[in-house]
Amino acid sequence: MKNSFFKQLKRRNRTEVKSHIPFRLNFLFFIVFVLFLSLVIRLAYLQIIHLDFFEDKVKWGQKNIVENNAPRGMIYDASGQVLVGNRSKPAVIYTKKAGMTAQEILDVSRQLTQILAIKAEDLSERDLKDYWLADEDNLAEARKRLTEKEKVNDKGALISAADEYQLLTEKVTPEEIQFDEEELKVASVFKRINGAYALTPVIIKNEDVTPEEIAQIGESVAEIPGISTGMDWDREYPQGDALRSILGTVSSEKTGLPQEEAEEYLKKGYARNDRVGLSYLEKQYEPVLRGTKSKSEVTINQQNEIEKQEEITEGKKGQNVKLTIDIEFQKQVADIVRRNYQQLIYNGKARYSDGAYAVVLNPQTGDVLAMVGLSHDPETQELTDDTLGTINKAFVPGSVIKGATVMAGFEQNILPQNDVMIDEPLRFGEGAGDVKSSLFNQYGRVPLNTVDALTVSSNVYMMKIVLKMMGVEYHPGMNLPERTDVYDTLRGTFKEYGLGDKTGIDLPGESTGLAPTDFYDEKGNLKPGKMGNLLDLSFGNYDTYTPMQLAQYVATIANDGVRVAPRVVDGVYDNNESGGLGEPVEVKETKVMNEVKAKEHISVVQEGFYNVVNGTDYRRTGRALQGGKYVISAKTGTAETPIPNPDNPNDVIRLVNSSMVAYAPQENPELAVSVIIPHIQDESDALHAVMTKEIFNAYYDYKH
């Protein structure tokens, strides 16, 4: 009975399951039908109703952002005159389409050389091989030269396309890359286009583009898609060669990024053919001088042809740099230096001379008001600009640095205020050199205080300061103690004034001069004469300094012991509505390098420098600076610099470096000046003083 019940229940359940299956299948078929119907409707929507719209979408499917260069910022002088500007010029430009084959680039290059007067460039062997391989027939021929072994790598797999191409270049023979002038012109254009990024404009020609060529390009747009005319620019220098060496240079579109710095520039968003500053101010202020590129949206079709180009971000000219130097005053100083130096040449006293240098600073702000370098070729007598020599050429200056030696004595507490010492010829024992004396007193005994010692330029007073720094007092025939540490002590004070130290000028490549430290031989023995050289250092006849260092030194004295960094850049300025000099973006602040340690004694040096020119002692050395438009304080310098006689190897030619440092006025000084004329035969003409006085007078006229 029980079993019969369960059997009936199972039969009933089977019947119910069977009755549900047709329903479920029908429901599933219905869902599939609805989905297919939706798909058909959607396809009809795409292919019939909006056919034109989606055809355009396919046709104009790929969009790219392309950047175009903007004009570079300009460099102005202190008065707003243009020192470095941009000269626009017509250019022929080609925009390389995406996916261009080498053969296509070759064809375009041939077309362009038929309508443009192209100059053949200097092409490397690899450039010529790339050009030869661009021809499909040549490429096929080169491939035939590959062996089966060369086509696979060590694992038996086919080599990469890059590896294959490298092998193909090796299969090109020297004879196959011997091209005539016309082929070299095509190869030059090919190199330019081939090296460009897709959709990036590349200049084909920007020199001497004629109106006829511009017209030809206009007529060829349909035949050569991507070709156009536009404007390019060159740096121009309205003031000629004035300050050219510190202004720097800019790469061309052809050379682009310098190879050794390319990776860094690429990380910053530059393209390989972008123009960048290569040296000095152009390089140092590259981030502000470079313009902001314009951005265009370029749409290309399935044939990789440009269908539409629309500017989406406007480009912006770079910001401007304004200098502290007024070009008119700079030219006056340059004329003063050149004219007086030519007088030395005329007088026969510059036969072995390197040239002449002058620097003018504002001692309170560090503004460089003028920097002039004149290089002289003794063989040809030719004079050339050497402005950079004011910061990278160093000379033995002579007595101009005696103010720093006096301050070293004060700093070491060995020189009571205006201490009196005897100027007399100094005779030392073995190893100190010849008798050492002052120029004005080679035989007698003259008592001098500190101010007097500066006024008459006493070498002996300075040497006795150093003897005290060694811990000894002078007596005839004495041997100098082995105190090479005093070199460091004395030079340490000198550095407080910028002598032997970086001045902090805002230009690269500054020299610190030469400060020899080879005191000992390989056995550790003190070399003969080294302690005597320390005495020479005390009056400026050993270490070398640049004209800029000498200017900073005297500026520090003028500025009551506060050393400020020289600066040639006043600030960064925006553009006005017409693209000229606009409002300041960043004005450079005065940079204080340090204050000297014995600052309370600086007035002694200032008084000594004042008396060099304006004192009553008949032996004073700066009388030639009197009678100008400023009351000048100064220190003269003469350093003996003998050179080997080219006509007699056993003889020397006795030459001198003639120098001058000066500032004015005594109170609230406006300018500090250094002048040095190296390797002249004598300074009887006192042209270093003439130059200095004329510079002060010129500045007075400039200011008033």
C-alpha positions as CSV (number, residue, x, y, z in Angstrom):
1,M,0.0,0.0,0.0
2,K,2.8,2.3,1.0
3,N,4.9,1.5,-2.1
4,S,2.0,2.1,-4.4
5,F,1.5,5.6,-3.0
6,F,5.2,6.5,-3.7
7,K,5.0,5.2,-7.2
8,Q,2.0,7.3,-8.0
9,L,3.7,10.4,-6.6
10,K,6.8,9.9,-8.8
11,R,4.6,9.4,-11.9
12,R,2.8,12.7,-11.2
13,N,6.1,14.6,-10.7
14,R,7.4,13.4,-14.0
15,T,4.3,14.6,-15.7
16,E,4.6,18.0,-14.2
17,V,8.3,18.4,-15.2
18,K,7.5,17.4,-18.7
19,S,4.7,19.9,-18.9
20,H,7.1,22.8,-17.9
21,I,9.9,22.1,-20.5
22,P,8.0,23.4,-23.6
23,F,7.2,26.6,-21.8
24,R,10.8,27.3,-20.8
25,L,12.1,26.6,-24.3
26,N,9.6,28.9,-25.8
27,F,10.5,31.6,-23.3
28,L,14.2,31.2,-24.1
29,F,13.5,31.4,-27.8
30,F,11.5,34.6,-27.2
31,I,14.5,36.2,-25.3
32,V,16.9,35.3,-28.1
33,F,14.4,36.7,-30.7
34,V,14.2,40.0,-28.8
35,L,18.0,40.3,-28.6
36,F,18.4,39.6,-32.3
37,L,15.7,42.1,-33.1
38,S,17.5,44.7,-31.0
39,L,20.7,44.0,-32.8
40,V,19.1,44.4,-36.2
41,I,17.4,47.6,-35.1
42,R,20.8,48.9,-33.8
43,L,22.6,48.0,-37.1
44,A,19.8,49.7,-39.0
45,Y,20.4,52.8,-36.8
46,L,24.1,52.8,-37.5
47,Q,24.1,51.8,-41.2
48,I,21.0,53.5,-42.5
49,I,19.8,56.4,-40.3
50,H,23.3,57.7,-39.3
51,L,25.4,56.3,-42.1
52,D,27.0,59.7,-43.0
53,F,27.8,60.6,-39.4
54,F,29.6,57.4,-38.7
55,E,31.4,57.4,-42.1
56,D,32.8,60.8,-41.0
57,K,33.8,59.4,-37.7
58,V,35.8,56.6,-39.4
59,K,37.2,59.0,-41.9
60,W,38.3,61.5,-39.2
61,G,38.9,58.9,-36.6
62,Q,42.4,59.7,-35.2
63,K,43.2,62.9,-33.4
64,N,46.6,64.0,-32.3
65,I,48.0,67.0,-30.4
66,V,50.8,68.8,-32.1
67,E,53.0,71.5,-30.6
68,N,54.4,74.5,-32.5
69,N,57.3,76.6,-31.2
70,A,56.7,80.2,-30.0
71,P,59.2,83.1,-30.3
72,R,61.9,83.3,-27.8
73,G,62.1,86.1,-25.2
74,M,64.4,89.0,-25.7
75,I,67.4,90.4,-23.7
76,Y,67.4,94.1,-22.9
77,D,69.9,96.5,-21.4
78,A,69.3,98.6,-18.3
79,S,67.6,101.3,-20.3
80,G,65.3,99.0,-22.2
81,Q,67.3,98.8,-25.5
82,V,67.2,95.5,-27.2
83,L,70.5,93.6,-27.0
84,V,69.1,90.3,-28.4
85,G,65.9,90.2,-30.4
86,N,64.2,88.0,-32.9
87,R,64.3,88.5,-36.7
88,S,61.4,86.9,-38.5
89,K,61.9,85.3,-41.9
90,P,59.8,83.3,-44.3
91,A,60.2,79.5,-44.1
92,V,59.1,76.4,-46.0
93,I,57.6,73.9,-43.6
94,Y,56.7,70.2,-44.0
95,T,54.5,68.3,-41.6
96,K,55.3,64.6,-41.8
97,K,52.2,62.4,-41.9
98,A,51.9,59.4,-39.6
99,G,53.3,56.1,-40.9
100,M,55.3,57.5,-43.8
101,T,57.6,54.9,-45.4
102,A,61.2,55.8,-46.3
103,Q,60.2,55.6,-50.0
104,E,57.4,58.1,-49.5
105,I,59.8,60.4,-47.6
106,L,62.3,60.0,-50.5
107,D,59.6,60.9,-53.1
108,V,58.6,64.0,-51.2
109,S,62.3,65.1,-50.8
110,R,62.8,64.8,-54.6
111,Q,59.6,66.8,-55.2
112,L,60.8,69.6,-52.8
113,T,64.3,69.9,-54.3
114,Q,62.7,70.4,-57.7
115,I,60.9,73.6,-56.6
116,L,63.3,74.9,-53.9
117,A,66.9,76.0,-54.1
118,I,68.3,73.7,-51.4
119,K,71.9,73.8,-50.2
120,A,73.5,70.4,-49.6
121,E,74.4,69.9,-46.0
122,D,77.4,68.0,-44.4
123,L,76.0,64.5,-44.2
124,S,77.5,61.6,-42.3
125,E,78.2,58.2,-43.8
126,R,75.2,56.9,-42.0
127,D,73.0,59.7,-43.4
128,L,74.1,58.7,-46.9
129,K,73.4,55.0,-46.3
130,D,69.9,55.8,-44.9
131,Y,69.2,57.8,-48.0
132,W,70.4,55.0,-50.3
133,L,68.3,52.4,-48.5
134,A,65.2,54.6,-48.7
135,D,64.8,53.5,-52.3
136,E,62.8,50.3,-52.3
137,D,64.9,48.8,-55.1
138,N,68.1,49.5,-53.2
139,L,66.6,48.1,-50.0
140,A,65.6,44.9,-51.8
141,E,69.2,44.6,-53.2
142,A,70.7,45.1,-49.8
143,R,68.4,42.3,-48.4
144,K,69.7,39.9,-51.0
145,R,73.2,40.4,-49.5
146,L,72.1,39.1,-46.1
147,T,73.1,35.5,-45.5
148,E,70.6,33.0,-44.0
149,K,72.8,32.9,-40.9
150,E,72.6,36.7,-40.5
151,K,68.8,36.6,-40.6
152,V,68.4,34.7,-37.4
153,N,69.7,35.2,-33.9
154,D,71.6,32.8,-31.6
155,K,68.3,31.1,-30.7
156,G,67.3,30.5,-34.3
157,A,64.5,33.1,-34.3
158,L,64.3,35.9,-36.9
159,I,66.2,39.0,-35.9
160,S,64.3,42.2,-35.1
161,A,63.7,44.8,-37.7
162,A,66.1,47.2,-36.0
163,D,68.9,44.6,-36.0
164,E,68.1,43.8,-39.7
165,Y,68.4,47.4,-40.7
166,Q,71.7,47.8,-38.9
167,L,73.0,44.8,-40.9
168,L,71.6,46.3,-44.1
169,T,73.6,49.6,-43.6
170,E,76.7,47.5,-43.3
171,K,75.9,45.9,-46.7
172,V,76.0,49.3,-48.5
173,T,79.2,49.8,-50.3
174,P,81.3,53.1,-50.3
175,E,80.7,53.3,-54.1
176,E,76.9,53.3,-53.7
177,I,77.0,56.4,-51.5
178,Q,79.0,58.5,-53.9
179,F,76.4,61.1,-54.9
180,D,76.5,64.2,-57.1
181,E,75.5,67.6,-55.8
182,E,71.8,67.3,-56.8
183,E,71.5,63.9,-55.0
184,L,73.1,65.4,-51.9
185,K,70.5,68.1,-51.9
186,V,67.8,65.5,-51.9
187,A,69.6,63.6,-49.2
188,S,69.7,66.7,-47.1
189,V,66.0,67.2,-47.3
190,F,65.4,63.5,-46.7
191,K,67.5,63.6,-43.5
192,R,65.4,66.5,-42.1
193,I,62.0,64.8,-42.8
194,N,63.2,61.4,-41.8
195,G,64.4,62.7,-38.4
196,A,61.2,64.5,-37.6
197,Y,58.4,63.1,-35.5
198,A,55.1,62.3,-37.2
199,L,52.7,65.3,-37.4
200,T,55.5,67.6,-36.2
201,P,56.4,70.5,-38.5
202,V,60.0,70.5,-39.7
203,I,61.7,73.4,-41.5
204,I,62.9,72.5,-45.0
205,K,64.3,75.9,-45.8
206,N,64.5,79.1,-43.8
207,E,67.3,81.0,-45.5
208,D,66.9,83.2,-48.6
209,V,63.4,81.9,-49.3
210,T,62.2,83.8,-52.4
211,P,58.7,85.1,-53.3
212,E,58.8,82.7,-56.3
213,E,59.5,79.8,-54.0
214,I,56.6,80.8,-51.7
215,A,54.3,80.9,-54.8
216,Q,55.6,77.5,-55.9
217,I,54.8,76.0,-52.5
218,G,51.3,77.5,-52.7
219,E,50.7,75.8,-56.0
220,S,52.1,72.5,-54.8
221,V,50.0,71.9,-51.7
222,A,47.7,69.4,-53.5
223,E,50.6,67.5,-55.0
224,I,52.7,67.5,-51.8
225,P,50.3,67.1,-48.8
226,G,51.9,68.5,-45.6
227,I,53.9,71.3,-47.3
228,S,53.2,74.9,-46.3
229,T,54.9,78.2,-45.8
230,G,55.2,80.0,-42.5
231,M,57.6,82.2,-40.5
232,D,60.7,81.3,-38.6
233,W,63.1,83.5,-36.6
234,D,66.7,84.1,-35.9
235,R,68.4,85.8,-33.0
236,E,69.6,89.3,-34.0
237,Y,71.9,91.7,-32.2
238,P,71.0,95.3,-32.8
239,Q,74.1,96.5,-30.8
240,G,76.6,94.4,-32.9
241,D,79.2,92.6,-31.0
242,A,78.8,94.5,-27.7
243,L,78.5,92.0,-24.8
244,R,78.1,89.1,-27.3
245,S,80.2,86.7,-25.4
246,I,78.2,86.9,-22.2
247,L,74.8,87.0,-24.0
248,G,75.4,83.5,-25.3
249,T,74.2,81.6,-28.3
250,V,71.1,79.6,-29.3
251,S,71.0,76.3,-31.2
252,S,69.4,76.2,-34.7
253,E,66.3,74.2,-35.6
254,K,68.7,72.0,-37.6
255,T,71.0,71.2,-34.7
256,G,68.3,71.2,-32.0
257,L,69.1,69.9,-28.6
258,P,72.8,69.5,-27.7
259,Q,73.6,65.8,-27.7
260,E,75.1,65.7,-24.2
261,E,72.0,67.3,-22.6
262,A,69.3,65.9,-24.9
263,E,67.9,63.4,-22.4
264,E,67.4,66.1,-19.7
265,Y,65.7,68.4,-22.1
266,L,63.4,65.6,-23.4
267,K,62.3,64.9,-19.9
268,K,61.2,68.6,-19.6
269,G,59.0,68.3,-22.7
270,Y,61.4,69.6,-25.4
271,A,61.4,68.1,-28.9
272,R,64.7,67.1,-30.4
273,N,64.7,69.9,-32.9
274,D,63.8,72.6,-30.4
275,R,66.1,75.6,-30.1
276,V,67.8,76.1,-26.8
277,G,70.3,78.4,-25.2
278,L,73.8,76.9,-25.6
279,S,75.9,79.2,-23.5
280,Y,75.9,82.0,-20.9
281,L,72.7,84.1,-20.5
282,E,70.9,82.3,-23.2
283,K,71.5,79.0,-21.5
284,Q,71.3,80.2,-17.9
285,Y,67.9,81.8,-18.5
286,E,66.6,79.1,-20.9
287,P,63.5,78.3,-18.7
288,V,62.2,81.9,-18.9
289,L,63.4,82.8,-22.4
290,R,61.8,79.8,-24.1
291,G,58.3,80.5,-25.3
292,T,55.2,78.5,-24.5
293,K,54.3,76.3,-27.5
294,S,51.0,76.5,-29.2
295,K,49.0,73.3,-29.3
296,S,46.9,72.2,-32.3
297,E,44.5,69.3,-32.7
298,V,45.4,67.4,-35.9
299,T,42.8,65.0,-37.3
300,I,44.0,62.3,-39.7
301,N,42.1,59.8,-41.9
302,Q,42.7,56.2,-42.6
303,Q,45.3,57.1,-45.2
304,N,47.2,58.9,-42.5
305,E,46.6,62.2,-44.3
306,I,45.9,65.3,-42.3
307,E,42.3,66.3,-42.8
308,K,42.0,69.0,-40.3
309,Q,44.2,71.1,-38.0
310,E,42.8,73.4,-35.3
311,E,44.7,75.4,-32.7
312,I,43.4,74.7,-29.2
313,T,46.0,76.5,-27.1
314,E,47.6,79.7,-28.2
315,G,51.4,80.0,-28.0
316,K,53.1,82.6,-25.9
317,K,56.4,84.5,-26.5
318,G,59.1,83.8,-23.9
319,Q,59.7,86.2,-21.0
320,N,62.5,88.7,-21.2
321,V,65.7,89.3,-19.4
322,K,66.9,92.8,-18.5
323,L,70.5,93.5,-17.7
324,T,72.1,95.9,-15.2
325,I,74.4,97.2,-18.0
326,D,73.4,100.3,-20.0
327,I,74.7,99.6,-23.5
328,E,75.6,103.2,-24.1
329,F,77.8,103.4,-21.0
330,Q,79.3,100.0,-21.9
331,K,80.2,101.3,-25.3
332,Q,81.9,104.3,-23.8
333,V,84.0,102.2,-21.5
334,A,84.9,99.9,-24.3
335,D,86.0,102.9,-26.4
336,I,88.1,104.2,-23.5
337,V,89.9,100.9,-23.1
338,R,90.4,100.4,-26.8
339,R,91.6,103.9,-27.5
340,N,94.1,104.0,-24.7
341,Y,95.4,100.5,-25.4
342,Q,95.9,101.4,-29.1
343,Q,98.1,104.2,-27.8
344,L,100.2,101.6,-25.9
345,I,100.5,99.6,-29.2
346,Y,101.5,102.8,-31.0
347,N,104.1,103.6,-28.4
348,G,105.6,100.1,-28.8
349,K,104.8,99.1,-25.2
350,A,102.2,96.3,-25.9
351,R,104.4,94.0,-28.0
352,Y,103.9,91.1,-25.5
353,S,100.7,92.2,-23.9
354,D,97.5,90.1,-23.7
355,G,95.1,93.0,-23.9
356,A,93.3,95.2,-21.4
357,Y,90.3,94.7,-19.0
358,A,88.0,96.9,-17.0
359,V,85.0,96.3,-14.7
360,V,82.6,98.8,-13.3
361,L,80.3,97.8,-10.3
362,N,77.8,99.5,-8.1
363,P,79.4,98.6,-4.7
364,Q,76.2,98.7,-2.8
365,T,74.0,96.6,-5.1
366,G,76.5,94.6,-7.0
367,D,75.1,95.7,-10.3
368,V,77.6,95.3,-13.1
369,L,77.6,98.7,-14.9
370,A,80.2,97.7,-17.5
371,M,82.6,94.9,-18.2
372,V,85.1,95.2,-21.0
373,G,87.7,92.8,-22.2
374,L,90.1,93.4,-25.1
375,S,92.2,90.6,-26.3
376,H,95.5,91.5,-28.2
377,D,97.3,89.2,-30.6
378,P,101.0,90.3,-30.4
379,E,101.7,88.7,-33.8
380,T,99.0,90.4,-35.8
381,Q,98.3,93.4,-33.4
382,E,94.6,92.5,-33.8
383,L,92.2,93.5,-31.1
384,T,89.1,91.4,-30.4
385,D,86.3,91.4,-27.8
386,D,87.1,89.4,-24.7
387,T,84.4,90.4,-22.2
388,L,84.5,86.9,-20.7
389,G,88.1,87.5,-19.8
390,T,86.9,89.8,-17.0
391,I,85.7,86.7,-15.2
392,N,87.8,83.8,-16.5
393,K,91.3,85.3,-17.0
394,A,93.5,85.9,-13.9
395,F,96.6,88.1,-13.5
396,V,99.1,89.0,-10.9
397,P,97.8,92.4,-9.9
398,G,100.5,94.0,-7.8
399,S,100.0,96.5,-4.9
400,V,96.2,97.0,-5.4
401,I,95.5,94.2,-2.9
402,K,97.5,95.8,-0.1
403,G,94.3,96.9,1.5
404,A,93.4,93.3,2.1
405,T,96.9,92.6,3.7
406,V,96.4,95.5,6.1
407,M,92.9,94.1,7.0
408,A,94.6,90.7,7.6
409,G,96.9,92.4,10.2
410,F,93.9,93.9,11.9
411,E,92.0,90.6,11.8
412,Q,94.9,88.7,13.5
413,N,95.3,91.4,16.1
414,I,98.9,92.0,15.3
415,L,98.5,95.5,13.9
416,P,97.5,98.2,16.3
417,Q,95.4,101.0,14.7
418,N,97.7,103.0,12.4
419,D,100.8,101.2,13.8
420,V,104.2,102.7,12.8
421,M,106.8,100.4,11.2
422,I,110.0,101.2,9.4
423,D,110.1,100.8,5.7
424,E,113.6,99.6,4.8
425,P,115.3,97.1,2.4
426,L,114.8,93.6,3.8
427,R,117.7,91.2,3.7
428,F,117.0,87.6,4.5
429,G,119.1,84.4,4.8
430,E,119.2,81.6,2.3
431,G,116.0,80.7,0.4
432,A,114.1,84.0,0.7
433,G,115.2,85.5,-2.6
434,D,116.9,88.8,-3.3
435,V,116.7,91.9,-1.2
436,K,113.1,93.0,-0.9
437,S,112.2,96.6,-0.8
438,S,109.6,99.2,-1.6
439,L,109.8,100.9,-5.0
440,F,109.8,104.4,-3.4
441,N,112.5,103.5,-0.9
442,Q,115.3,101.1,-1.9
443,Y,118.0,102.3,0.5
444,G,116.8,104.3,3.5
445,R,114.7,103.9,6.7
446,V,111.3,105.6,6.6
447,P,108.8,105.3,9.4
448,L,105.3,104.8,8.2
449,N,101.9,104.3,9.8
450,T,99.2,102.2,8.1
451,V,97.6,105.0,6.1
452,D,101.0,106.2,4.9
453,A,102.0,102.7,3.9
454,L,98.9,102.5,1.6
455,T,99.4,106.1,0.4
456,V,103.0,105.5,-0.8
457,S,102.5,101.8,-1.5
458,S,105.0,100.3,0.9
459,N,105.9,96.7,0.1
460,V,108.0,96.4,3.3
461,Y,105.1,97.4,5.5
462,M,103.0,94.5,4.1
463,M,105.9,92.1,4.4
464,K,106.4,93.0,8.1
465,I,102.7,92.4,8.7
466,V,103.2,88.9,7.4
467,L,106.3,88.4,9.5
468,K,104.2,89.2,12.5
469,M,101.7,86.7,11.3
470,M,104.6,84.2,11.3
471,G,105.3,85.1,14.9
472,V,108.7,86.8,14.2
473,E,110.1,90.3,14.0
474,Y,112.4,91.4,11.2
475,H,116.2,91.5,11.7
476,P,118.8,91.6,8.9
477,G,119.9,88.2,7.6
478,M,117.2,86.3,9.4
479,N,115.9,83.0,8.1
480,L,112.2,82.7,7.5
481,P,110.3,80.2,9.7
482,E,108.5,77.3,8.0
483,R,105.0,78.7,8.4
484,T,103.1,77.6,5.3
485,D,99.9,77.8,7.4
486,V,100.2,81.6,7.1
487,Y,99.4,81.3,3.4
488,D,96.0,80.0,4.4
489,T,95.5,82.7,7.0
490,L,96.4,85.5,4.6
491,R,94.4,84.0,1.8
492,G,91.5,83.5,4.1
493,T,91.3,87.2,4.7
494,F,91.7,87.9,1.0
495,K,88.7,85.6,0.2
496,E,86.5,87.8,2.5
497,Y,87.0,90.5,-0.2
498,G,86.5,88.1,-3.2
499,L,90.2,87.6,-3.9
500,G,90.8,84.0,-4.7
501,D,87.2,83.1,-4.2
502,K,84.1,82.9,-6.4
503,T,82.6,86.4,-6.6
504,G,79.1,85.0,-6.9
505,I,78.4,86.6,-10.2
506,D,75.4,85.3,-12.1
507,L,77.4,84.0,-15.0
508,P,78.9,80.5,-15.4
509,G,82.6,79.8,-16.0
510,E,84.1,82.1,-13.4
511,S,87.7,81.5,-12.5
512,T,89.0,81.9,-8.9
513,G,92.5,82.6,-10.0
514,L,95.7,80.7,-9.2
515,A,96.9,80.2,-5.6
516,P,99.9,77.8,-5.7
517,T,100.1,75.3,-2.8
518,D,103.1,73.3,-4.0
519,F,105.2,74.1,-0.9
520,Y,106.9,70.7,-0.5
521,D,108.8,68.4,-2.7
522,E,108.1,64.6,-3.0
523,K,110.3,64.0,0.0
524,G,108.3,66.4,2.2
525,N,111.0,69.0,2.2
526,L,110.1,72.7,1.9
527,K,110.9,74.0,-1.5
528,P,113.4,76.8,-1.7
529,G,111.8,80.3,-1.9
530,K,108.4,79.2,-0.8
531,M,108.4,81.3,2.4
532,G,109.8,84.2,0.4
533,N,106.8,83.8,-2.0
534,L,104.6,84.4,1.0
535,L,106.2,87.8,1.4
536,D,105.5,88.4,-2.3
537,L,101.9,87.4,-1.8
538,S,101.5,90.2,0.8
539,F,102.0,92.9,-1.8
540,G,100.3,91.2,-4.7
541,N,103.1,89.6,-6.6
542,Y,102.2,85.9,-6.3
543,D,98.6,84.8,-6.6
544,T,96.4,85.7,-9.6
545,Y,93.0,87.3,-9.7
546,T,90.4,88.2,-12.3
547,P,89.4,91.8,-13.1
548,M,85.9,90.9,-11.6
549,Q,87.5,89.8,-8.3
550,L,89.6,93.0,-8.2
551,A,86.4,95.0,-8.7
552,Q,84.6,93.2,-6.0
553,Y,87.5,93.6,-3.6
554,V,87.5,97.4,-4.0
555,A,83.7,97.5,-3.9
556,T,83.8,95.7,-0.6
557,I,86.2,98.3,0.8
558,A,83.9,101.1,-0.6
559,N,80.8,99.4,0.9
560,D,82.3,99.5,4.5
561,G,83.3,95.8,4.5
562,V,80.1,94.3,3.1
563,R,80.8,92.0,0.1
564,V,77.9,91.7,-2.4
565,A,77.8,89.4,-5.4
566,P,78.1,91.1,-8.8
567,R,75.1,90.6,-11.1
568,V,74.6,91.3,-14.7
569,V,70.8,90.5,-14.7
570,D,68.4,93.0,-13.2
571,G,65.4,90.7,-13.5
572,V,62.9,88.8,-15.6
573,Y,60.2,90.8,-17.3
574,D,57.0,90.0,-19.1
575,N,55.9,91.2,-22.5
576,N,53.7,94.2,-23.1
577,E,50.8,94.2,-25.6
578,S,53.1,94.9,-28.5
579,G,55.6,92.2,-27.5
580,G,58.2,94.5,-26.0
581,L,59.5,94.9,-22.5
582,G,56.6,94.6,-20.0
583,E,56.2,94.5,-16.2
584,P,58.8,92.8,-13.9
585,V,58.1,89.2,-13.0
586,E,61.2,88.7,-10.9
587,V,63.6,91.4,-9.8
588,K,66.9,90.2,-8.6
589,E,67.7,91.1,-5.0
590,T,71.1,92.2,-3.8
591,K,73.0,89.2,-2.6
592,V,75.3,89.7,0.4
593,M,78.2,87.2,0.3
594,N,79.7,88.1,3.7
595,E,80.9,90.9,5.9
596,V,84.6,91.2,6.6
597,K,85.8,90.2,10.1
598,A,87.7,93.3,11.0
599,K,85.0,95.6,9.7
600,E,85.6,98.2,12.4
601,H,89.1,99.0,10.9
602,I,87.9,99.4,7.3
603,S,88.1,103.2,7.6
604,V,91.9,103.0,7.9
605,V,92.0,101.4,4.4
606,Q,89.5,103.9,3.1
607,E,91.6,106.8,4.3
608,G,94.7,105.3,2.8
609,F,93.0,104.8,-0.6
610,Y,91.7,108.4,-0.4
611,N,95.2,109.7,0.3
612,V,96.6,107.7,-2.6
613,V,94.8,110.2,-4.9
614,N,94.0,113.2,-2.7
615,G,96.7,113.2,0.0
616,T,99.6,115.6,0.5
617,D,102.5,113.2,0.4
618,Y,104.5,113.8,-2.8
619,R,105.2,110.1,-3.0
620,R,101.5,109.1,-3.4
621,T,100.9,106.9,-6.4
622,G,97.5,108.1,-7.6
623,R,98.0,111.7,-8.3
624,A,96.9,111.2,-12.0
625,L,93.3,110.6,-10.9
626,Q,93.0,114.1,-9.5
627,G,91.0,116.8,-11.3
628,G,88.2,114.6,-12.5
629,K,84.5,114.9,-12.1
630,Y,84.6,112.6,-9.0
631,V,86.8,112.8,-6.0
632,I,88.3,109.3,-6.3
633,S,89.8,106.9,-3.8
634,A,92.1,104.3,-5.3
635,K,95.1,102.0,-5.1
636,T,97.6,101.5,-7.9
637,G,99.4,98.2,-8.7
638,T,102.5,97.1,-10.6
639,A,103.5,93.5,-10.8
640,E,106.8,92.4,-12.3
641,T,106.0,89.6,-14.8
642,P,109.2,88.6,-16.7
643,I,108.8,86.2,-19.7
644,P,111.5,84.2,-21.6
645,N,113.2,86.1,-24.4
646,P,112.3,84.3,-27.6
647,D,115.5,85.6,-29.2
648,N,117.8,84.6,-26.3
649,P,116.9,81.6,-24.2
650,N,119.4,82.7,-21.5
651,D,117.6,86.0,-21.0
652,V,114.2,87.3,-19.9
653,I,112.1,90.2,-21.0
654,R,111.0,92.3,-18.0
655,L,107.4,93.2,-18.3
656,V,104.8,94.5,-15.8
657,N,101.1,94.1,-15.1
658,S,99.7,97.6,-14.6
659,S,96.5,97.7,-12.5
660,M,94.2,100.1,-10.7
661,V,91.3,99.7,-8.3
662,A,89.2,102.8,-7.4
663,Y,85.8,104.0,-6.1
664,A,83.9,107.2,-5.8
665,P,82.6,109.2,-4.1
666,Q,84.0,108.6,-0.6
667,E,80.6,108.8,1.0
668,N,77.7,106.7,-0.4
669,P,79.9,105.4,-3.3
670,E,78.2,105.0,-6.7
671,L,80.8,103.0,-8.6
672,A,83.9,100.8,-8.1
673,V,86.3,100.2,-10.9
674,S,89.1,97.8,-11.7
675,V,91.5,98.1,-14.6
676,I,94.4,95.8,-15.5
677,I,96.8,95.9,-18.5
678,P,98.9,92.8,-18.4
679,H,102.5,92.3,-19.8
680,I,103.4,95.8,-21.0
681,Q,107.0,97.0,-21.2
682,D,106.6,99.8,-18.7
683,E,103.8,102.0,-17.3
684,S,105.5,105.4,-17.7
685,D,102.4,106.5,-19.8
686,A,100.2,105.7,-16.7
687,L,97.5,104.7,-19.1
688,H,95.9,102.5,-16.4
689,A,95.2,105.7,-14.5
690,V,94.1,107.5,-17.7
691,M,91.6,104.7,-18.4
692,T,90.3,104.8,-14.8
693,K,89.8,108.6,-14.7
694,E,88.0,108.6,-18.1
695,I,85.7,105.8,-16.9
696,F,84.7,107.9,-13.8
697,N,84.1,111.0,-15.9
698,A,82.1,109.0,-18.5
699,Y,79.9,107.6,-15.7
700,Y,79.4,111.1,-14.2
701,D,78.2,112.3,-17.6
702,Y,76.0,109.3,-18.0
703,K,74.4,109.8,-14.6
704,H,74.0,113.6,-14.9
